Amino acid sequence: IRQKIRQSCFNYVVEIIRHPEYKIFLEQFLVSPYFNPDDTQLEHMTLYLQPIRQLVLEGQETKVLKNIPAELLIQLTRGALEKYAFQIARFRKEMDEKEFDLVFDFIWSGGAVAG
């Protein structure tokens, strides 16, 4: 589970760095008056996060991850990853896998069951 979640997180950071306009658009759209969370929009958002949600639920079922509401755990993780991606872009540096591992270890230590 840890490796699958790590890879998903890594891919998310790469995607934010490659296409920051998607994240910026989504951030602005979700707080705009044009966003009306009807059933169709909520269904799309649910489908978008379903693979990672499934990993989180699997991690909780196997007692690898803490029993924190999955949506909260996902949003906290996304926030940390987005800030990390912003730092890379802001200082125009290359993504470093060792540094990413430090970031992921920090995230994992918050969500994983100790032991």
One Martini backbone bead per residue (centre of mass of N, CA, C, O) as a GRO file, in nm:
protein
  115
    1ILE     BB    1   0.061   0.061  -0.023
    2ARG     BB    2   0.284   0.267   0.012
    3GLN     BB    3   0.389   0.254  -0.284
    4LYS     BB    4   0.123   0.336  -0.422
    5ILE     BB    5   0.093   0.609  -0.281
    6ARG     BB    6   0.362   0.725  -0.361
    7GLN     BB    7   0.315   0.716  -0.667
    8SER     BB    8   0.066   0.898  -0.667
    9CYS     BB    9   0.208   1.142  -0.545
   10PHE     BB   10   0.426   1.175  -0.755
   11ASN     BB   11   0.236   1.213  -0.999
   12TYR     BB   12   0.097   1.465  -0.888
   13VAL     BB   13   0.343   1.650  -0.884
   14VAL     BB   14   0.418   1.628  -1.180
   15GLU     BB   15   0.147   1.739  -1.287
   16ILE     BB   16   0.166   2.018  -1.153
   17ILE     BB   17   0.430   2.103  -1.290
   18ARG     BB   18   0.337   2.059  -1.592
   19HIS     BB   19   0.012   2.164  -1.503
   20PRO     BB   20  -0.075   2.438  -1.335
   21GLU     BB   21  -0.343   2.529  -1.476
   22TYR     BB   22  -0.533   2.316  -1.357
   23LYS     BB   23  -0.514   2.395  -1.060
   24ILE     BB   24  -0.586   2.691  -1.089
   25PHE     BB   25  -0.860   2.655  -1.214
   26LEU     BB   26  -0.989   2.477  -0.995
   27GLU     BB   27  -0.954   2.670  -0.760
   28GLN     BB   28  -1.122   2.905  -0.887
   29PHE     BB   29  -1.383   2.752  -0.956
   30LEU     BB   30  -1.462   2.649  -0.659
   31VAL     BB   31  -1.498   2.982  -0.574
   32SER     BB   32  -1.701   3.041  -0.779
   33PRO     BB   33  -2.019   3.124  -0.907
   34TYR     BB   34  -2.006   2.879  -1.124
   35PHE     BB   35  -2.013   2.690  -0.889
   36ASN     BB   36  -2.241   2.405  -0.891
   37PRO     BB   37  -2.291   2.131  -0.688
   38ASP     BB   38  -2.391   1.907  -0.863
   39ASP     BB   39  -2.417   1.582  -0.940
   40THR     BB   40  -2.217   1.586  -1.178
   41GLN     BB   41  -1.977   1.728  -1.041
   42LEU     BB   42  -1.952   1.534  -0.799
   43GLU     BB   43  -1.904   1.281  -0.968
   44HIS     BB   44  -1.639   1.372  -1.101
   45MET     BB   45  -1.482   1.416  -0.837
   46THR     BB   46  -1.511   1.128  -0.735
   47LEU     BB   47  -1.374   0.985  -0.976
   48TYR     BB   48  -1.098   1.131  -0.961
   49LEU     BB   49  -1.044   1.010  -0.646
   50GLN     BB   50  -1.093   0.698  -0.635
   51PRO     BB   51  -0.813   0.558  -0.640
   52ILE     BB   52  -0.707   0.687  -0.374
   53ARG     BB   53  -0.943   0.612  -0.194
   54GLN     BB   54  -0.900   0.307  -0.221
   55LEU     BB   55  -0.619   0.301  -0.090
   56VAL     BB   56  -0.702   0.417   0.180
   57LEU     BB   57  -0.912   0.202   0.254
   58GLU     BB   58  -0.715  -0.033   0.239
   59GLY     BB   59  -0.522   0.076   0.459
   60GLN     BB   60  -0.743   0.070   0.682
   61GLU     BB   61  -0.825  -0.231   0.666
   62THR     BB   62  -0.504  -0.317   0.721
   63LYS     BB   63  -0.385  -0.109   0.942
   64VAL     BB   64  -0.186   0.119   0.807
   65LEU     BB   65  -0.403   0.332   0.845
   66LYS     BB   66  -0.564   0.562   0.981
   67ASN     BB   67  -0.892   0.650   1.116
   68ILE     BB   68  -0.937   0.868   0.889
   69PRO     BB   69  -1.100   1.039   0.694
   70ALA     BB   70  -1.039   1.002   0.370
   71GLU     BB   71  -1.089   1.293   0.268
   72LEU     BB   72  -0.899   1.429   0.468
   73LEU     BB   73  -0.640   1.278   0.399
   74ILE     BB   74  -0.633   1.366   0.104
   75GLN     BB   75  -0.633   1.678   0.145
   76LEU     BB   76  -0.377   1.695   0.316
   77THR     BB   77  -0.192   1.568   0.106
   78ARG     BB   78  -0.243   1.762  -0.126
   79GLY     BB   79  -0.142   2.014   0.018
   80ALA     BB   80   0.152   1.924   0.053
   81LEU     BB   81   0.211   1.863  -0.249
   82GLU     BB   82   0.146   2.147  -0.357
   83LYS     BB   83   0.362   2.297  -0.195
   84TYR     BB   84   0.599   2.144  -0.310
   85ALA     BB   85   0.552   2.216  -0.609
   86PHE     BB   86   0.574   2.521  -0.564
   87GLN     BB   87   0.870   2.523  -0.474
   88ILE     BB   88   0.986   2.417  -0.733
   89ALA     BB   89   0.873   2.636  -0.923
   90ARG     BB   90   0.970   2.893  -0.774
   91PHE     BB   91   1.292   2.784  -0.788
   92ARG     BB   92   1.354   2.631  -1.049
   93LYS     BB   93   1.360   2.319  -0.990
   94GLU     BB   94   1.426   2.002  -0.969
   95MET     BB   95   1.310   1.705  -0.915
   96ASP     BB   96   1.378   1.517  -0.617
   97GLU     BB   97   1.362   1.202  -0.498
   98LYS     BB   98   1.480   1.240  -0.213
   99GLU     BB   99   1.304   1.477  -0.135
  100PHE     BB  100   1.036   1.339  -0.182
  101ASP     BB  101   1.079   1.122   0.037
  102LEU     BB  102   1.068   1.323   0.270
  103VAL     BB  103   0.783   1.419   0.217
  104PHE     BB  104   0.645   1.142   0.228
  105ASP     BB  105   0.734   1.066   0.515
  106PHE     BB  106   0.579   1.295   0.646
  107ILE     BB  107   0.300   1.209   0.551
  108TRP     BB  108   0.303   0.914   0.649
  109SER     BB  109   0.344   0.974   0.957
  110GLY     BB  110   0.046   1.099   0.979
  111GLY     BB  111  -0.126   0.828   0.857
  112ALA     BB  112   0.020   0.612   0.997
  113VAL     BB  113   0.062   0.338   1.174
  114ALA     BB  114   0.222   0.261   1.435
  115GLY     BB  115   0.484  -0.005   1.404
   0.00000   0.00000   0.00000
